[in-house]
């Protein structure tokens, strides 16, 4: 297969098809000697957010996320792809059943799988969209709506007057898009492909993002079925759906990954109906379903719980406090001091390692009954059942001291911590507000401190 050659494999669909039967996306190959600028031009010309390039006898992927990080770090855009840290393409065989491939896609860094043909050559790729499209729509849920499954999701939004450079910096952390609002109304969107075009066109990054956003935002109503949502993603080649209510107000978004999770659940039901034909696959899918549920409340970078988990367990703890007259409980809120400076000076990969290392150090100090979660960015929270504010403060001080006295890769890192004990009659929101105020006081009074809430 030559560089810059597009491949299209024939496709047929079965109940659970083989990899070769759903390999239908075009592949664009770049030489490893190609520059970042040349890779961006290929992305723009072929309407792609990734380019595959050769690394010896293997292949690697250059993604738009990597592009944004390199640009944010001020890296040389004329550098060769072969000089970069490679995200090597994972290969599967064309005879592999898609049920054996799903666990590979659970890694957020894995967007595509390379499919090797009988001769052992790269014959094409499989994406998330292929997995969704490989399921016959007849077996999808046709009555459950997005409103039924949407749940609570954070939607990244910025004002149309925000400088383009600031939006691009925020997109490094956003999943794949930023919604643009004006007077509280949705007027545009910036996706990974918009970023590629802006960089290709060398636009003025000091101008407001309204100058470069995509003005027409395709949304889907929350009353749409899961079947309709999958078709919406497939037809528009989207990675996520922006969901609105009857007033056209954004109520959330749902990603391909979440829809795949819903598909797992439906598949598990189908397996039970066809158990005589499919046997042990029933257990495989049920186990996968449990795994997906666990991952929905886990932060993928640090392995800590996420905000959804923390909200759930805090609400449950408040309920137990009143139902069983249990002892009070406390909450810690930690923030890594000067974390933005760490990222700016040493780069985001180093910042990620700081987050993971500090998470592990905190977890070592906790009991099995304690709940540790990433609240967002460099902020973490800890729920301490049966601990009053004095016991919680002692633990917080031990965590603070251990982190301050244990450099991360020879660099000192410190944390500020707020501590609050639950007070009878207050809501979860009021408790979190008090601990957040205590954290702010700790940071505002010099950092590397523990402060008790009033």
Beta strands, then each sheet from edge to edge (+ up, - down):
strand 1: 29-30
strand 2: 50-55
strand 3: 58-63
strand 4: 90-93
strand 5: 112-116
strand 6: 122-127
strand 7: 157-159
strand 8: 177-182
strand 9: 185-191
strand 10: 219-221
strand 11: 240-244
strand 12: 250-255
strand 13: 330-336
strand 14: 371-376
strand 15: 379-384
strand 16: 415-421
strand 17: 450-452
sheet 1: 1+ 2+ 3-
sheet 2: 4+ 5+ 6-
sheet 3: 7+ 8+ 9-
sheet 4: 10+ 11+ 12-
sheet 5: 14+ 15- 13+ 16- 17-
end
